[in-house]
Amino acid sequence: MGEDIYKKLAGHLASLGMGYPEKEELLEILRDNFTPLEAEVALAIPTKVIPFEPAPVSGIVPHLSISREEVESILLNLAQRGLLFSKKMEDGNRGYALQQFGYGFPQTFFWRGVNTPNAKKMAELVAKYSGKEQLKEAYGNTKTKAFRYLPATPSFEPESHAVFPFEMMEEVIKKVKVIALAHCPCRVTAQLIGKKKCDHPLENCIKYDELAEYLIEQGIGKEITKKEALEVIRKSEEAGLVHMVDNAREGIKHTCNCCGCCCWSVGTIRRKKIPRDVLMATYFLRETDLEKCTGCGHCVDICPVQVIHMEGDFPVIDKDWCIGCGVCAVPCPVGAVKLVRKSDALPPRDFKELHQEILRERKPAS
């Protein structure tokens, strides 16, 4: 099999809906984590599926020249190491899926928050791998964006706001059945490579339902209650962190609480590396109620993407880069911050529809 097996696997992963951009660092990551036989098994797992949609073992075995028993053993081991997603299917048997980019890869290396030689090496490789061009290829390749920002709760306090339930964190958490808490992969990566000083909490990445079950089952994250999840959300908002969720109205699988210093999305926009609308779906923009505003400047200090500055007595917002996160409303003492809709567009109906759209729009891997 040799080196060719890793090149084949890289090409296979690139053809996912949320595909891995092909680059030398990816080959090194694959070599370090998959034996040639494990890579061959991963090649037998289908790619034209949405994230977390597992294939039965019976659909994987026919593509391989080894026994079903050996295939099952390899699949189980890969899932335990966080290299494959797995869950029990409706018939009671276990199914397996490839980790998609942004949906398990490279996050499973860091969700545990451990500082091991392998985690450190993966952090160094991932930092080299996840550059501007790779993010553009992964997230700018389709009109439909995988993620969106949910506004902070205080930005919706004025009664004049007409807010859909799917735009409120409380409603997202109310609807889910299982919740897991994991470490922020972006901040853990930065800590492991010693590149950036970030004082924000590490353990505030929230996962829901089948993704939460997987994290809990594999010991990657810990189960928490809805009350505990809401407390994580509250503390994140006070710390100026941004809620990033799947770009869907229903069936959301995760909430990342992102900072401008380490996050691949908020940080990239803050540094103006990739235009906001290429990277993310943005549904709101910040405006100011000038009759209420006292010019205190608190919103300037907390803005995670640094797009607010004072002109005279009032804040001015760069609307080409504002992400409509509502974080600036949290410290406002007079309720002068308000969000307005950027357009009439709405997210896809649910997680499945979101990723079916992405699969349809996805340009073939080169």
N, C-alpha and C positions, 0 to 999 in steps of 0.2 A: 504493500500500500504506500508506504513512505510519505514523502512530502506532498504528493499529488492529492492524498486524501484530505489534507487540510485546505488546499486550494479549492477542492470540490465542495467542502463544507462551507467555506467562506462564500462561494457562489450561491450555494443553497440558502444560506442565511440572508444573503442580499436580495433574494427573490421573495422574502416575506412581505406582507403588507407594510409592516413597520420594519423594513429591511436594514441590514447592517451594511453601511458603506464599506467597500472593499479597500483595504489598506494594509501595509506590512504589519503594523501593530496588531491588527486583528488576527493575522496568521500566528503571531507570537502568543497572543492570548489563547487561541485555540490549541496550539501545541502544548502549552503549559497546563491545560485543564482537561483535555481529552486524549486518551490513548488512541492509536489508530483504529482499534476495534470499536471503541466508544464513538469515534467520529463516524465510522461506517453505520453504526446504529442510528445516530442522529440524522444521517443522510436519508434514512428510510422514513422519517417523520414528515408528514405533508406540510407545505408552506402556504397554500392558498386557503388559509383559514384566518379567522379573526383571533386576536390574542385570547389566551385561556380557553380555547376550544380544543379539547384533547382528542387524539386519535386512539382507538382501541388497540390493544396489543395485537389483536388478530389482523389489523390493517397494516401493522408494521412488519411482522414476522415474514410474510411472503416475499419481501424484498431482500431478505438476508439469507445467508448460507449457513447460519448457526441455529441451534435448537431453540425452541420457544422458551424453554427453561432458562437458557443462558441470556436470551434477549430480555426476559423479564427481570433477571438479576441486574443486568447492566442498566436498564431503564430506571429501576428503583434506586440504584446507587447514584445515578446522575441527578435524579430528583432530590435525593437527600443532600447532595452537595450544592444544590441550588442551580444546577446547570440545565434542568428541564422543569417545566411546570407539570404538575400532576394533580389529579383529583379522581374521586370515585364517580363513575358514570351511572346513568339511570339503571343499568342492569346489575349494578353492584360491583362490577369489575373496574380496575384502575385504568385510566387513560392518561396519555402523555402529549405534551405540546412543546414546541421549541419556544425558548424565551425570545420575545420580540424586542426590538430596539425601543427603549423607553418603557417597556413593559416586562421587566425582569432582567434585561441586559442593558448596561452592566450592573444594575442595581443590586442583584443578589450577592455580589462580592462584598457589598458594604452595608446592607440592611442590618446585619448583626452588630455592626459597630465594633468589630474586633480589630486588634492591632497585631497581626501575624505576618510572618515573612511573605506568605502568598498574597495577603490583602495589600500589603505595602507594594509588592511588585505589580499587582493588578492596578493599583491606584496610579502608579507611574506610567504604565502602559495605556490606561484609559485616558489619562490626562493628555498624552501625546496623540492618542487616537481621536478623541472627541474635539477636534478643532473646528474652526468656523466653516470650512468647506464640508466637513462630514455632517455637521448639524444642518447646513443648508440642504444637503442631499437627502438626509433622513426626514426632515420636517418641511422643507420647502418644495418637495417634489409633487405635492398634491394640493389642489385648491382647498379641499377639506382639511382642516387642521385637527390634529389628535387631541390637543389640550386647549383649555381656556382658563381664564382667571375668574374666581368668584369674589365679588366685592366684600370687603370687611363689613361686619354687621352695622357699626355706627353710621356708615354712609347711607343706610336706608332708613334712618330714624325719622326724617321728616315725613309727615303724613301725606304729603303731596306725591310721594313716589309710588308709582304702580309697579310692583315687583312680582315677578313670577316665582312660584315656590322653588323651582329648580335653580333659582339664583340666590338661594339662601342656604348657608351651611347647616343651619338647624334642621331644615327640611331634608337635606341630603342624609344627615345622620339619623333622622327619625325613621327613614324608610329602610335602612339596612338591617340585616339580621345578625351578622358577625363582624366584629371590628378588631383589627390588629394594629399594634404600634411598633414601628421599626425606626431605625436611625436614618437620618437624612444622608443619602449616598453622596450628594455634592459636598456637604460639609465634612463628612468622614473622609472623602477622597482628598480634599484640601488639607485636612489635618494629617493624614498619612504621608503626604508628600512634603509637608511643612512649608507649603507655598504661601498660604494666606492666614492671617490672624482673623478669626471670626468668633465672636463671643455669643452668638445665638445658640439656642439649645440644639443638641444633636438628636435627641430622641423625640421627634415630633412628626414623623412620616406616617400617615394613617391609611390603612388598607381596609377594604370592605368585602364581605361575602366570600365568593370562592377564592379570591386572591388572599383574603385574610385567613381563610381556612388553611390554605397552602402554607403561608408563613408560620402559622401556629403549629401545624403538623410537623414541619421540618425544623422547628426551633429557630427560625429566622427572625420572627417577631413574637410579641406577647399579646394575649387577648386582653382587651380592655372593655369597659362598659360604655354605653352611650354618654353617661354623665362625665366619665373621664375623658372621652373624646371631645366633648364640648369645652371642657376645661383646657385641653391642649389648644383648641381653636382660640379661646379667649386670650390665653397667654401669648399665643403667636401674634394675634392682632396687636396686643400691647407692645410687643417687641418689634413691630413694624414689618412682620413677615407677610407674604402674599400667598393666598390660597390658590393653588393650581389644581384643577381637576380635569377629568376626561371631558371632551367637548360634546357632551350628550345631555339630554334632559333627564333621562332615566338610566338606571343600571350603572351608576358611577362606581368605579373600582378603587379609586384612591384620591386622597387629598395630600399634596405636598405643601408644606409651609416654607416658602422660598425666600431667600435673602438676596440682596443685590451684590454681595461680595463673592459668593461661591456658586450660586445656582446657574445651571446651564441655560435656563430661559431668561429669568429676570436679570441675571448678571450680564448675559450677552446683549440684551436690549439696553441695559444701563451703560454699557461700554460702546453702544451704537455699532456693534459688529455686524448685526444682521437686522434689516428692517423688521419692525414689530409684526407687521401683517404677513410677512413671509414665514415667521417662526410660530406665531400663536394666533388663536382666534380671540379678538378683542371686541366686546359688545358694549362697553361704556367708555365715556371720557369724563374727566373732572371739570367741573365749572365752579365758580365762586359766587355766593350771594353777597354782593358788594355792600348791601345795606346792613348785613350782619357782621361782615369781616372787620376785625379790629387791627389787622396787619401785624399780628404777633409773630408770624414766621415759623410757628411750630410745624406747619405742613411742609415747609421747605426742608427742614431738618430731617423729617422722617421718610420722605419720598424714596422708595427703594430703587427707582430708576433715575433719580436726580434730574427731573424734568420741570421742577418748579423753582422760580427765582422771584425775588421781590423787585418791583419797579415802583418807586415811590412808596406809597403806603399799602400797596396791594400785591398779592401773589399773581404771577403770570405763568401759564402752563403751556409747555410745548406739546401741542396736541398730535403732532406727528409721531411722538414717542410715548405719550401717556398710555398706560396699560389699563386704566379704569379699575384699578384694584381697590380703591376706596380706603387704602391704608392712611392716607392723609386726613381722613375724617376722624380717626381715633383720637389724636391729641387736640383737635380743634375745640376750644372752650366755649364757642358760641354757636356751633352747628352751621357754620357758613359754607362748609363743603357739600356739594351735591354732585350726583352723577347723572349724566344724560345719556340716552341711547345713541350709540354711534351710527346705528342703522336699524332697519326693521328686521334684520336677519335673526334667525333663531338657530340654536344648535340642532343637530340631528336628533331624532326622536329618542333613541336609546343607544347603548354601547354597541350592540350588534349592528344597527343601521350605520352608525358612525364608521365602523371599521369595514363594513361592506362597501361603503362609499370610497374609503381610502383604497381598498383593494381594486375597485373599478378604475380609479384615477391614476393609480400607481404606474409610473413608467417602467417598462421592463428593465431589469438590472443589466448593465452593459457588460 
